[in-house]
């Protein structure tokens, strides 16, 4: 029997581990703007918060965010510049947005999305909170158990209230598609980590 004729043994994923992962993802709560610290933060504090917040999508060997990344994002206009080296809730929200979407898209593509958002004049705090809500719902649908998957996937997977808030329909569709892509990527990556015995806590 040649090498190409060998049967590849697929790794078995422990059902309990799969259920625990699904439970964590479906119970995920991403910090909203009003829940963020009211005080202005230094860069090291921002890095810690962003890393902790996006821990659910982390994969081994990939840094969520570093100081040099933040400096580059500021230089490229992807996130606003800090005031006297201090970062506000708005900075934190923008950075979370950028670091999440760079799991799926190039930084150039993320910059284009952010430029459209900034130019739209939409309420950024509302958009951040709604995008978090949409990501949570999308992840819940991706990680739904077979018996309830169809029911969960029928849940509205769009930004709520975009028209009332003056959000451009094309930009809204772009953000919704980006969130769906991100949720799918997280599902695939985290499921494969389980299969490789590399589940993170």
C-alpha positions in Angstrom: 0.0 0.0 0.0 1.5 3.3 -1.0 1.5 6.5 1.0 -1.4 8.0 -0.9 -3.5 4.8 -0.3 -3.2 5.1 3.5 -6.4 5.8 5.4 -6.2 9.0 7.4 -7.5 8.7 10.9 -9.6 11.7 11.7 -9.2 13.0 15.3 -12.2 12.4 17.5 -13.6 15.4 19.2 -14.8 14.8 22.7 -18.6 15.5 22.8 -18.3 17.2 26.2 -15.6 19.5 25.0 -17.7 20.4 22.0 -20.7 21.1 24.2 -18.6 23.3 26.5 -17.2 25.3 23.6 -20.7 25.8 22.2 -22.0 26.8 25.6 -19.3 29.4 26.1 -19.8 30.8 22.7 -23.6 31.0 23.0 -23.3 32.7 26.4 -20.6 35.1 25.2 -21.1 38.8 26.2 -18.9 41.4 24.5 -18.5 44.5 26.6 -20.6 47.4 25.4 -19.6 51.1 25.4 -21.4 51.9 28.7 -19.7 49.0 30.4 -16.2 50.1 29.5 -14.0 52.1 32.0 -15.0 55.7 32.1 -11.5 56.9 32.8 -9.0 57.3 30.1 -6.5 54.5 29.7 -2.8 54.1 28.9 -1.7 51.8 26.1 -0.7 48.9 28.3 -4.2 48.9 29.9 -5.8 49.0 26.5 -3.8 46.1 25.2 -4.8 44.0 28.3 -8.5 44.8 27.9 -8.6 44.1 24.1 -6.8 40.8 24.5 -9.1 39.7 27.3 -12.2 40.8 25.4 -11.3 39.0 22.2 -9.9 35.9 24.0 -12.9 33.8 22.6 -11.5 34.1 19.1 -7.8 33.7 19.8 -5.7 31.0 18.2 -2.3 29.8 19.3 0.6 31.8 17.8 -1.4 34.8 16.9 -1.1 38.0 18.9 -4.5 39.8 19.2 -2.9 43.2 19.5 0.4 44.8 20.3 1.6 48.3 21.0 3.2 48.5 17.6 0.0 47.4 15.9 -1.9 50.2 17.7 0.6 52.7 16.7 0.4 51.6 13.1 -3.4 51.7 13.2 -3.3 55.3 14.4 -0.7 56.3 11.7 -2.9 54.7 9.0 -6.1 56.4 10.4 -7.8 53.1 11.2 -8.4 54.3 14.8 -8.4 57.8 16.2 -5.2 59.2 17.7 -5.0 59.1 21.5 -5.1 62.3 23.5 -1.9 62.8 25.4 -1.2 59.1 25.1 -4.5 58.2 26.7 -7.3 56.2 25.2 -11.1 56.7 25.7 -14.0 54.3 25.3 -14.3 55.4 21.7 -10.7 54.4 21.1 -11.3 51.1 22.8 -14.4 50.4 20.8 -12.7 51.2 17.5 -9.7 49.0 18.4 -11.9 46.0 19.4 -13.7 46.4 16.1 -10.5 46.5 14.1 -8.8 43.6 16.0 -11.9 41.4 15.5 -12.3 42.1 11.8 -8.6 41.6 11.0 -9.2 37.9 11.9 -11.0 37.8 8.5 -9.8 40.7 6.4 -6.6 42.4 5.6 -5.8 45.6 7.5 -6.3 47.5 4.3 -9.8 46.2 4.0 -10.5 46.9 7.6 -9.3 50.4 7.1 -11.7 50.8 4.2 -14.6 49.7 6.4 -13.6 52.0 9.2 -13.2 54.9 6.7 -16.8 54.3 5.5 -18.0 54.2 9.1 -16.3 57.4 10.1 -17.5 59.2 7.0 -21.1 58.0 7.4 -21.8 60.3 10.4 -23.6 57.4 12.2 -23.6 57.3 16.0 -20.4 55.3 16.6 -21.4 54.1 20.1 -24.7 52.8 18.8 -23.0 51.1 15.9 -20.4 49.5 18.2 -23.1 48.1 20.6 -25.3 46.9 17.7 -22.3 45.2 16.0 -21.4 43.4 19.3 -25.0 42.2 19.6 -25.0 41.0 16.0 -21.8 39.1 16.5 -23.1 37.4 19.7 -26.3 36.3 17.8 -24.2 35.1 14.8 -21.9 33.1 17.0 -24.9 31.6 18.8 -26.3 30.5 15.5 -23.0 29.0 14.4 -22.5 27.1 17.6 -26.2 25.9 18.0 -26.7 22.2 18.7 -28.2 20.2 15.8 -31.6 19.9 17.4 -32.0 23.7 17.7 -29.8 24.9 14.9 -32.6 25.5 12.5 -34.6 27.5 15.1 -31.6 29.6 16.1 -30.6 30.4 12.6 -34.0 31.9 11.9 -33.1 34.6 14.4 -32.6 38.0 12.9 -29.0 38.3 11.9 -29.0 41.9 10.9 -28.2 45.3 12.6 -31.3 46.5 14.3 -32.5 50.0 13.8 -30.0 50.9 11.1 -32.5 52.8 8.9 -33.8 54.8 11.9 -30.2 55.8 12.8 -29.5 56.9 9.2 -27.1 54.1 8.5 -26.4 53.8 4.8 -28.0 50.5 3.5 -24.8 49.5 1.6 -22.7 50.1 4.7 -25.1 48.2 6.8 -25.0 45.2 4.5 -21.2 45.4 4.4 -21.0 45.3 8.2 -23.5 42.5 8.5 -21.6 40.4 6.0 -18.3 41.1 7.8 -19.8 40.0 11.1 -21.2 36.8 9.6 -17.8 36.1 8.1 -16.1 36.6 11.4 -18.6 34.4 13.3 -18.0 31.6 10.7 -14.3 32.0 11.0 -14.4 31.8 14.8 -16.6 28.6 14.5 -14.2 26.9 12.1 -11.0 27.9 14.0 -12.3 27.0 17.5 -13.8 23.7 16.3 -10.5 22.7 14.6 -8.7 23.6 17.8 -10.9 21.1 19.6 -10.1 18.4 17.0 -6.4 19.1 17.5 -6.7 18.9 21.3 -5.8 22.6 21.5 -8.8 24.0 23.2 -8.0 27.1 25.2 -9.6 28.2 28.4 
